[in-house]
Amino acid sequence: MTDPREGGSRRGAIAGLLIAAVMLAAGLWLARELTAASKMQDCLMSGRTNCNVIQPAQ
């Protein structure tokens, strides 16, 4: 039989893994948003007036 004290360490490890996954997803989202904002600022700083991203029709 297994020791009942071992279950707590697995729960902690899974919770830590979930927290790390959420932090990774938030970091990737933040990096994308900052990249988009940086590209917009670069466009505006170069003096252009039409910096909107045009989405292709689907």
All heavy atoms as TSV, in Angstrom:
chain	resi	resn	atom	element	x	y	z
A	1	MET	N	N	0.842	-1.181	0.000
A	1	MET	CA	C	0.000	0.000	0.000
A	1	MET	C	C	0.882	1.237	0.000
A	1	MET	O	O	2.011	1.219	0.457
A	1	MET	CB	C	-0.917	-0.014	1.211
A	1	MET	CG	C	-1.877	-1.201	1.192
A	1	MET	SD	S	-3.148	-1.114	2.424
A	1	MET	CE	C	-4.228	0.068	1.790
A	2	THR	N	N	0.309	2.314	-0.497
A	2	THR	CA	C	1.086	3.554	-0.560
A	2	THR	C	C	0.922	4.353	0.722
A	2	THR	O	O	-0.061	4.208	1.445
A	2	THR	CB	C	0.621	4.405	-1.753
A	2	THR	OG1	O	-0.761	4.721	-1.576
A	2	THR	CG2	C	0.803	3.662	-3.058
A	3	ASP	N	N	1.880	5.164	0.962
A	3	ASP	CA	C	1.867	6.017	2.144
A	3	ASP	C	C	0.949	7.216	1.883
A	3	ASP	O	O	1.099	7.900	0.870
A	3	ASP	CB	C	3.291	6.485	2.433
A	3	ASP	CG	C	3.420	7.162	3.775
A	3	ASP	OD1	O	2.422	7.198	4.525
A	3	ASP	OD2	O	4.515	7.656	4.067
A	4	PRO	N	N	-0.015	7.519	2.749
A	4	PRO	CA	C	-0.944	8.631	2.496
A	4	PRO	C	C	-0.264	9.994	2.478
A	4	PRO	O	O	-0.771	10.932	1.912
A	4	PRO	CB	C	-1.951	8.546	3.641
A	4	PRO	CG	C	-1.433	7.570	4.605
A	4	PRO	CD	C	-0.339	6.784	3.948
A	5	ARG	N	N	0.927	10.077	3.030
A	5	ARG	CA	C	1.634	11.361	3.036
A	5	ARG	C	C	2.189	11.718	1.663
A	5	ARG	O	O	2.516	12.855	1.411
A	5	ARG	CB	C	2.762	11.333	4.057
A	5	ARG	CG	C	2.240	11.299	5.482
A	5	ARG	CD	C	3.371	11.179	6.440
A	5	ARG	NE	N	3.842	9.773	6.385
A	5	ARG	CZ	C	4.929	9.313	6.957
A	5	ARG	NH1	N	5.695	10.130	7.633
A	5	ARG	NH2	N	5.268	8.061	6.867
A	6	GLU	N	N	2.286	10.770	0.747
A	6	GLU	CA	C	2.846	11.040	-0.579
A	6	GLU	C	C	1.884	11.830	-1.460
A	6	GLU	O	O	2.293	12.485	-2.385
A	6	GLU	CB	C	3.210	9.727	-1.273
A	6	GLU	CG	C	4.399	9.038	-0.658
A	6	GLU	CD	C	4.738	7.754	-1.374
A	6	GLU	OE1	O	4.228	7.540	-2.478
A	6	GLU	OE2	O	5.518	6.973	-0.818
A	7	GLY	N	N	0.590	11.759	-1.215
A	7	GLY	CA	C	-0.393	12.451	-2.033
A	7	GLY	C	C	-0.252	13.964	-1.984
A	7	GLY	O	O	-0.480	14.641	-2.963
A	8	GLY	N	N	0.129	14.482	-0.844
A	8	GLY	CA	C	0.271	15.929	-0.695
A	8	GLY	C	C	1.372	16.494	-1.569
A	8	GLY	O	O	1.236	17.564	-2.134
A	9	SER	N	N	2.457	15.779	-1.709
A	9	SER	CA	C	3.554	16.291	-2.522
A	9	SER	C	C	3.183	16.298	-4.000
A	9	SER	O	O	3.598	17.173	-4.734
A	9	SER	CB	C	4.816	15.462	-2.300
A	9	SER	OG	O	4.613	14.127	-2.743
A	10	ARG	N	N	2.378	15.346	-4.437
A	10	ARG	CA	C	1.937	15.339	-5.834
A	10	ARG	C	C	0.963	16.472	-6.096
A	10	ARG	O	O	1.003	17.093	-7.144
A	10	ARG	CB	C	1.294	14.005	-6.180
A	10	ARG	CG	C	2.300	12.903	-6.311
A	10	ARG	CD	C	1.672	11.652	-6.826
A	10	ARG	NE	N	2.662	10.590	-6.882
A	10	ARG	CZ	C	2.372	9.342	-7.042
A	10	ARG	NH1	N	1.107	8.964	-7.164
A	10	ARG	NH2	N	3.313	8.436	-7.085
A	11	ARG	N	N	0.089	16.731	-5.144
A	11	ARG	CA	C	-0.847	17.837	-5.309
A	11	ARG	C	C	-0.108	19.159	-5.418
A	11	ARG	O	O	-0.449	20.006	-6.223
A	11	ARG	CB	C	-1.818	17.893	-4.144
A	11	ARG	CG	C	-3.150	17.258	-4.462
A	11	ARG	CD	C	-4.066	17.440	-3.322
A	11	ARG	NE	N	-3.531	16.612	-2.229
A	11	ARG	CZ	C	-4.184	16.222	-1.187
A	11	ARG	NH1	N	-5.421	16.609	-1.029
A	11	ARG	NH2	N	-3.640	15.461	-0.274
A	12	GLY	N	N	0.905	19.309	-4.599
A	12	GLY	CA	C	1.705	20.535	-4.647
A	12	GLY	C	C	2.442	20.672	-5.965
A	12	GLY	O	O	2.524	21.767	-6.531
A	13	ALA	N	N	2.962	19.561	-6.463
A	13	ALA	CA	C	3.681	19.602	-7.732
A	13	ALA	C	C	2.739	19.927	-8.890
A	13	ALA	O	O	3.081	20.706	-9.785
A	13	ALA	CB	C	4.371	18.262	-7.982
A	14	ILE	N	N	1.544	19.355	-8.856
A	14	ILE	CA	C	0.567	19.641	-9.916
A	14	ILE	C	C	0.112	21.093	-9.840
A	14	ILE	O	O	-0.014	21.768	-10.859
A	14	ILE	CB	C	-0.631	18.666	-9.815
A	14	ILE	CG1	C	-0.159	17.268	-10.206
A	14	ILE	CG2	C	-1.770	19.114	-10.713
A	14	ILE	CD1	C	-1.187	16.189	-9.992
A	15	ALA	N	N	-0.112	21.595	-8.634
A	15	ALA	CA	C	-0.496	22.996	-8.471
A	15	ALA	C	C	0.613	23.915	-8.977
A	15	ALA	O	O	0.351	24.904	-9.664
A	15	ALA	CB	C	-0.801	23.296	-7.012
A	16	GLY	N	N	1.854	23.577	-8.680
A	16	GLY	CA	C	2.976	24.363	-9.172
A	16	GLY	C	C	3.084	24.332	-10.677
A	16	GLY	O	O	3.369	25.351	-11.315
A	17	LEU	N	N	2.824	23.173	-11.258
A	17	LEU	CA	C	2.851	23.049	-12.713
A	17	LEU	C	C	1.749	23.885	-13.354
A	17	LEU	O	O	1.973	24.561	-14.364
A	17	LEU	CB	C	2.700	21.581	-13.111
A	17	LEU	CG	C	2.779	21.267	-14.595
A	17	LEU	CD1	C	4.139	21.652	-15.156
A	17	LEU	CD2	C	2.514	19.797	-14.829
A	18	LEU	N	N	0.557	23.867	-12.771
A	18	LEU	CA	C	-0.537	24.679	-13.294
A	18	LEU	C	C	-0.239	26.171	-13.184
A	18	LEU	O	O	-0.507	26.937	-14.114
A	18	LEU	CB	C	-1.840	24.346	-12.569
A	18	LEU	CG	C	-2.451	22.987	-12.892
A	18	LEU	CD1	C	-3.659	22.729	-12.003
A	18	LEU	CD2	C	-2.835	22.910	-14.346
A	19	ILE	N	N	0.320	26.576	-12.077
A	19	ILE	CA	C	0.685	27.986	-11.904
A	19	ILE	C	C	1.744	28.387	-12.922
A	19	ILE	O	O	1.668	29.463	-13.521
A	19	ILE	CB	C	1.159	28.243	-10.462
A	19	ILE	CG1	C	-0.028	28.136	-9.510
A	19	ILE	CG2	C	1.821	29.607	-10.331
A	19	ILE	CD1	C	0.348	28.149	-8.050
A	20	ALA	N	N	2.720	27.525	-13.147
A	20	ALA	CA	C	3.760	27.828	-14.133
A	20	ALA	C	C	3.176	27.917	-15.538
A	20	ALA	O	O	3.559	28.791	-16.331
A	20	ALA	CB	C	4.851	26.757	-14.079
A	21	ALA	N	N	2.216	27.051	-15.866
A	21	ALA	CA	C	1.591	27.082	-17.186
A	21	ALA	C	C	0.793	28.368	-17.379
A	21	ALA	O	O	0.835	28.986	-18.449
A	21	ALA	CB	C	0.691	25.861	-17.369
A	22	VAL	N	N	0.080	28.795	-16.350
A	22	VAL	CA	C	-0.683	30.045	-16.428
A	22	VAL	C	C	0.260	31.230	-16.587
A	22	VAL	O	O	0.008	32.140	-17.388
A	22	VAL	CB	C	-1.583	30.205	-15.187
A	22	VAL	CG1	C	-2.162	31.607	-15.095
A	22	VAL	CG2	C	-2.691	29.175	-15.214
A	23	MET	N	N	1.345	31.223	-15.850
A	23	MET	CA	C	2.319	32.313	-15.965
A	23	MET	C	C	2.961	32.341	-17.348
A	23	MET	O	O	3.195	33.414	-17.905
A	23	MET	CB	C	3.378	32.190	-14.871
A	23	MET	CG	C	2.852	32.513	-13.498
A	23	MET	SD	S	4.078	32.312	-12.195
A	23	MET	CE	C	5.285	33.523	-12.664
A	24	LEU	N	N	3.241	31.177	-17.911
A	24	LEU	CA	C	3.805	31.108	-19.251
A	24	LEU	C	C	2.825	31.656	-20.274
A	24	LEU	O	O	3.206	32.447	-21.148
A	24	LEU	CB	C	4.175	29.658	-19.597
A	24	LEU	CG	C	4.730	29.439	-21.006
A	24	LEU	CD1	C	6.052	30.154	-21.174
A	24	LEU	CD2	C	4.874	27.960	-21.281
A	25	ALA	N	N	1.557	31.274	-20.169
A	25	ALA	CA	C	0.542	31.766	-21.104
A	25	ALA	C	C	0.386	33.283	-20.981
A	25	ALA	O	O	0.299	33.989	-22.001
A	25	ALA	CB	C	-0.783	31.069	-20.841
A	26	ALA	N	N	0.369	33.789	-19.770
A	26	ALA	CA	C	0.253	35.235	-19.560
A	26	ALA	C	C	1.475	35.965	-20.115
A	26	ALA	O	O	1.352	37.036	-20.712
A	26	ALA	CB	C	0.081	35.540	-18.081
A	27	GLY	N	N	2.646	35.382	-19.948
A	27	GLY	CA	C	3.868	35.988	-20.484
A	27	GLY	C	C	3.874	36.028	-22.004
A	27	GLY	O	O	4.269	37.032	-22.608
A	28	LEU	N	N	3.404	34.956	-22.626
A	28	LEU	CA	C	3.334	34.945	-24.092
A	28	LEU	C	C	2.320	35.965	-24.606
A	28	LEU	O	O	2.572	36.663	-25.589
A	28	LEU	CB	C	2.982	33.539	-24.586
A	28	LEU	CG	C	4.066	32.486	-24.410
A	28	LEU	CD1	C	3.526	31.111	-24.780
A	28	LEU	CD2	C	5.288	32.821	-25.239
A	29	TRP	N	N	1.163	36.045	-23.937
A	29	TRP	CA	C	0.165	37.032	-24.329
A	29	TRP	C	C	0.721	38.450	-24.180
A	29	TRP	O	O	0.548	39.290	-25.075
A	29	TRP	CB	C	-1.090	36.866	-23.469
A	29	TRP	CG	C	-2.082	37.952	-23.703
A	29	TRP	CD1	C	-2.944	38.076	-24.744
A	29	TRP	CD2	C	-2.284	39.100	-22.867
A	29	TRP	NE1	N	-3.684	39.225	-24.597
A	29	TRP	CE2	C	-3.293	39.875	-23.454
A	29	TRP	CE3	C	-1.707	39.528	-21.680
A	29	TRP	CZ2	C	-3.737	41.062	-22.888
A	29	TRP	CZ3	C	-2.151	40.710	-21.126
A	29	TRP	CH2	C	-3.156	41.463	-21.732
A	30	LEU	N	N	1.388	38.719	-23.075
A	30	LEU	CA	C	1.958	40.044	-22.832
A	30	LEU	C	C	3.026	40.385	-23.865
A	30	LEU	O	O	3.082	41.511	-24.372
A	30	LEU	CB	C	2.543	40.115	-21.421
A	30	LEU	CG	C	3.112	41.462	-20.986
A	30	LEU	CD1	C	2.030	42.520	-21.017
A	30	LEU	CD2	C	3.704	41.352	-19.594
A	31	ALA	N	N	3.855	39.420	-24.220
A	31	ALA	CA	C	4.885	39.654	-25.233
A	31	ALA	C	C	4.261	39.991	-26.575
A	31	ALA	O	O	4.739	40.898	-27.281
A	31	ALA	CB	C	5.781	38.424	-25.356
A	32	ARG	N	N	3.180	39.293	-26.945
A	32	ARG	CA	C	2.494	39.595	-28.209
A	32	ARG	C	C	1.913	41.001	-28.204
A	32	ARG	O	O	2.021	41.732	-29.186
A	32	ARG	CB	C	1.351	38.612	-28.437
A	32	ARG	CG	C	1.759	37.344	-29.061
A	32	ARG	CD	C	0.535	36.538	-29.353
A	32	ARG	NE	N	0.600	36.103	-30.738
A	32	ARG	CZ	C	-0.350	35.458	-31.339
A	32	ARG	NH1	N	-1.462	35.185	-30.704
A	32	ARG	NH2	N	-0.210	35.084	-32.577
A	33	GLU	N	N	1.280	41.371	-27.105
A	33	GLU	CA	C	0.675	42.695	-27.003
A	33	GLU	C	C	1.742	43.789	-27.054
A	33	GLU	O	O	1.557	44.807	-27.716
A	33	GLU	CB	C	-0.139	42.820	-25.712
A	33	GLU	CG	C	-1.382	41.960	-25.700
A	33	GLU	CD	C	-2.393	42.371	-26.751
A	33	GLU	OE1	O	-2.624	43.580	-26.936
A	33	GLU	OE2	O	-2.952	41.465	-27.397
A	34	LEU	N	N	2.845	43.587	-26.365
A	34	LEU	CA	C	3.918	44.578	-26.374
A	34	LEU	C	C	4.568	44.693	-27.751
A	34	LEU	O	O	4.934	45.782	-28.185
A	34	LEU	CB	C	4.960	44.243	-25.309
A	34	LEU	CG	C	4.499	44.452	-23.868
A	34	LEU	CD1	C	5.572	43.955	-22.910
A	34	LEU	CD2	C	4.178	45.901	-23.606
A	35	THR	N	N	4.687	43.575	-28.460
A	35	THR	CA	C	5.243	43.602	-29.806
A	35	THR	C	C	4.335	44.381	-30.746
A	35	THR	O	O	4.797	45.200	-31.544
A	35	THR	CB	C	5.451	42.174	-30.336
A	35	THR	OG1	O	6.359	41.500	-29.468
A	35	THR	CG2	C	6.012	42.172	-31.740
A	36	ALA	N	N	3.030	44.146	-30.643
A	36	ALA	CA	C	2.074	44.861	-31.487
A	36	ALA	C	C	2.100	46.365	-31.183
A	36	ALA	O	O	2.079	47.192	-32.099
A	36	ALA	CB	C	0.673	44.302	-31.291
A	37	ALA	N	N	2.161	46.714	-29.914
A	37	ALA	CA	C	2.213	48.126	-29.535
A	37	ALA	C	C	3.510	48.770	-30.021
A	37	ALA	O	O	3.506	49.918	-30.485
A	37	ALA	CB	C	2.091	48.267	-28.021
A	38	SER	N	N	4.604	48.047	-29.952
A	38	SER	CA	C	5.885	48.562	-30.420
A	38	SER	C	C	5.867	48.807	-31.925
A	38	SER	O	O	6.363	49.834	-32.404
A	38	SER	CB	C	7.002	47.585	-30.064
A	38	SER	OG	O	8.224	48.023	-30.587
A	39	LYS	N	N	5.276	47.878	-32.673
A	39	LYS	CA	C	5.181	48.065	-34.126
A	39	LYS	C	C	4.323	49.274	-34.465
A	39	LYS	O	O	4.644	50.039	-35.370
A	39	LYS	CB	C	4.614	46.804	-34.778
A	39	LYS	CG	C	5.593	45.664	-34.820
A	39	LYS	CD	C	4.993	44.448	-35.493
A	39	LYS	CE	C	5.972	43.293	-35.492
A	39	LYS	NZ	N	5.418	42.106	-36.142
A	40	MET	N	N	3.227	49.470	-33.727
A	40	MET	CA	C	2.363	50.626	-33.951
A	40	MET	C	C	3.108	51.914	-33.646
A	40	MET	O	O	3.043	52.880	-34.401
A	40	MET	CB	C	1.111	50.508	-33.088
A	40	MET	CG	C	0.135	51.648	-33.266
A	40	MET	SD	S	-0.574	51.749	-34.906
A	40	MET	CE	C	-1.749	50.436	-34.830
A	41	GLN	N	N	3.852	51.941	-32.551
A	41	GLN	CA	C	4.614	53.134	-32.199
A	41	GLN	C	C	5.697	53.421	-33.228
A	41	GLN	O	O	5.926	54.579	-33.579
A	41	GLN	CB	C	5.232	52.971	-30.816
A	41	GLN	CG	C	4.242	53.112	-29.700
A	41	GLN	CD	C	4.889	52.959	-28.335
A	41	GLN	OE1	O	6.058	52.583	-28.217
A	41	GLN	NE2	N	4.126	53.231	-27.294
A	42	ASP	N	N	6.368	52.382	-33.724
A	42	ASP	CA	C	7.384	52.578	-34.753
A	42	ASP	C	C	6.776	53.187	-36.004
A	42	ASP	O	O	7.360	54.081	-36.631
A	42	ASP	CB	C	8.060	51.252	-35.103
A	42	ASP	CG	C	8.979	50.748	-34.008
A	42	ASP	OD1	O	9.329	51.546	-33.111
A	42	ASP	OD2	O	9.342	49.556	-34.049
A	43	CYS	N	N	5.592	52.709	-36.373
A	43	CYS	CA	C	4.906	53.229	-37.547
A	43	CYS	C	C	4.545	54.703	-37.339
A	43	CYS	O	O	4.782	55.535	-38.216
A	43	CYS	CB	C	3.653	52.402	-37.830
A	43	CYS	SG	S	2.710	52.945	-39.257
A	44	LEU	N	N	3.980	55.027	-36.193
A	44	LEU	CA	C	3.592	56.406	-35.926
A	44	LEU	C	C	4.790	57.335	-35.818
A	44	LEU	O	O	4.740	58.479	-36.275
A	44	LEU	CB	C	2.745	56.465	-34.649
A	44	LEU	CG	C	1.371	55.798	-34.740
A	44	LEU	CD1	C	0.720	55.737	-33.361
A	44	LEU	CD2	C	0.478	56.521	-35.722
A	45	MET	N	N	5.868	56.846	-35.216
A	45	MET	CA	C	7.073	57.672	-35.073
A	45	MET	C	C	7.747	57.945	-36.415
A	45	MET	O	O	8.466	58.927	-36.563
A	45	MET	CB	C	8.069	57.007	-34.119
A	45	MET	CG	C	7.585	56.920	-32.690
A	45	MET	SD	S	7.507	58.494	-31.876
A	45	MET	CE	C	9.214	58.770	-31.566
A	46	SER	N	N	7.514	57.095	-37.405
A	46	SER	CA	C	8.108	57.322	-38.718
A	46	SER	C	C	7.307	58.342	-39.525
A	46	SER	O	O	7.687	58.679	-40.635
A	46	SER	CB	C	8.219	56.006	-39.494
A	46	SER	OG	O	6.937	55.518	-39.829
A	47	GLY	N	N	6.199	58.814	-38.962
A	47	GLY	CA	C	5.435	59.869	-39.603
A	47	GLY	C	C	4.269	59.377	-40.438
A	47	GLY	O	O	3.581	60.172	-41.069
A	48	ARG	N	N	4.020	58.112	-40.456
A	48	ARG	CA	C	2.891	57.583	-41.221
A	48	ARG	C	C	1.585	57.882	-40.503
A	48	ARG	O	O	1.545	58.014	-39.296
A	48	ARG	CB	C	3.045	56.077	-41.415
A	48	ARG	CG	C	4.259	55.700	-42.203
A	48	ARG	CD	C	4.310	54.203	-42.393
A	48	ARG	NE	N	5.676	53.805	-42.709
A	48	ARG	CZ	C	6.134	52.602	-42.546
A	48	ARG	NH1	N	5.361	51.648	-42.075
A	48	ARG	NH2	N	7.378	52.314	-42.856
A	49	THR	N	N	0.523	57.977	-41.292
A	49	THR	CA	C	-0.788	58.232	-40.702
A	49	THR	C	C	-1.709	57.035	-40.849
A	49	THR	O	O	-2.744	56.979	-40.208
A	49	THR	CB	C	-1.458	59.447	-41.368
A	49	THR	OG1	O	-1.535	59.222	-42.766
A	49	THR	CG2	C	-0.653	60.715	-41.092
A	50	ASN	N	N	-1.371	56.070	-41.695
A	50	ASN	CA	C	-2.212	54.894	-41.898
A	50	ASN	C	C	-1.501	53.681	-41.343
A	50	ASN	O	O	-0.945	52.873	-42.092
A	50	ASN	CB	C	-2.517	54.727	-43.391
A	50	ASN	CG	C	-3.520	53.636	-43.642
A	50	ASN	OD1	O	-4.187	53.163	-42.732
A	50	ASN	ND2	N	-3.630	53.221	-44.894
A	51	CYS	N	N	-1.521	53.520	-40.037
A	51	CYS	CA	C	-0.792	52.431	-39.392
A	51	CYS	C	C	-1.689	51.274	-38.957
A	51	CYS	O	O	-1.234	50.356	-38.318
A	51	CYS	CB	C	-0.053	52.957	-38.165
A	51	CYS	SG	S	1.225	54.149	-38.584
A	52	ASN	N	N	-2.978	51.347	-39.276
A	52	ASN	CA	C	-3.889	50.288	-38.880
A	52	ASN	C	C	-3.570	48.991	-39.623
A	52	ASN	O	O	-3.234	49.017	-40.795
A	52	ASN	CB	C	-5.342	50.669	-39.153
A	52	ASN	CG	C	-5.808	51.768	-38.245
A	52	ASN	OD1	O	-5.276	51.935	-37.145
A	52	ASN	ND2	N	-6.783	52.526	-38.680
A	53	VAL	N	N	-3.718	47.888	-38.922
A	53	VAL	CA	C	-3.504	46.581	-39.524
A	53	VAL	C	C	-4.765	46.210	-40.302
A	53	VAL	O	O	-5.876	46.284	-39.784
A	53	VAL	CB	C	-3.212	45.516	-38.442
A	53	VAL	CG1	C	-3.080	44.151	-39.059
A	53	VAL	CG2	C	-1.970	45.895	-37.672
A	54	ILE	N	N	-4.593	45.843	-41.551
A	54	ILE	CA	C	-5.724	45.461	-42.384
A	54	ILE	C	C	-5.852	43.941	-42.368
A	54	ILE	O	O	-4.929	43.228	-42.722
A	54	ILE	CB	C	-5.526	45.963	-43.828
A	54	ILE	CG1	C	-5.430	47.485	-43.834
A	54	ILE	CG2	C	-6.662	45.480	-44.708
A	54	ILE	CD1	C	-5.050	48.062	-45.155
A	55	GLN	N	N	-7.021	43.468	-41.932
A	55	GLN	CA	C	-7.281	42.032	-41.876
A	55	GLN	C	C	-7.837	41.567	-43.215
A	55	GLN	O	O	-8.756	42.201	-43.738
A	55	GLN	CB	C	-8.286	41.717	-40.758
A	55	GLN	CG	C	-7.820	42.070	-39.377
A	55	GLN	CD	C	-6.642	41.215	-38.934
A	55	GLN	OE1	O	-6.497	40.081	-39.334
A	55	GLN	NE2	N	-5.799	41.785	-38.097
A	56	PRO	N	N	-7.306	40.504	-43.774
A	56	PRO	CA	C	-7.847	40.006	-45.045
A	56	PRO	C	C	-9.246	39.425	-44.853
A	56	PRO	O	O	-9.569	38.892	-43.793
A	56	PRO	CB	C	-6.865	38.896	-45.443
A	56	PRO	CG	C	-6.207	38.487	-44.185
A	56	PRO	CD	C	-6.199	39.715	-43.297
A	57	ALA	N	N	-10.074	39.568	-45.888
A	57	ALA	CA	C	-11.430	39.040	-45.829
A	57	ALA	C	C	-11.380	37.513	-45.856
A	57	ALA	O	O	-10.579	36.912	-46.559
A	57	ALA	CB	C	-12.250	39.550	-46.991
A	58	GLN	N	N	-12.264	36.891	-45.102
A	58	GLN	CA	C	-12.276	35.438	-45.041
A	58	GLN	C	C	-13.499	34.879	-45.686
A	58	GLN	O	O	-14.548	35.323	-45.630
A	58	GLN	CB	C	-12.212	34.954	-43.599
A	58	GLN	CG	C	-10.901	35.314	-42.971
A	58	GLN	CD	C	-10.836	34.809	-41.530
A	58	GLN	OE1	O	-11.778	34.243	-41.004
A	58	GLN	NE2	N	-9.701	35.012	-40.907
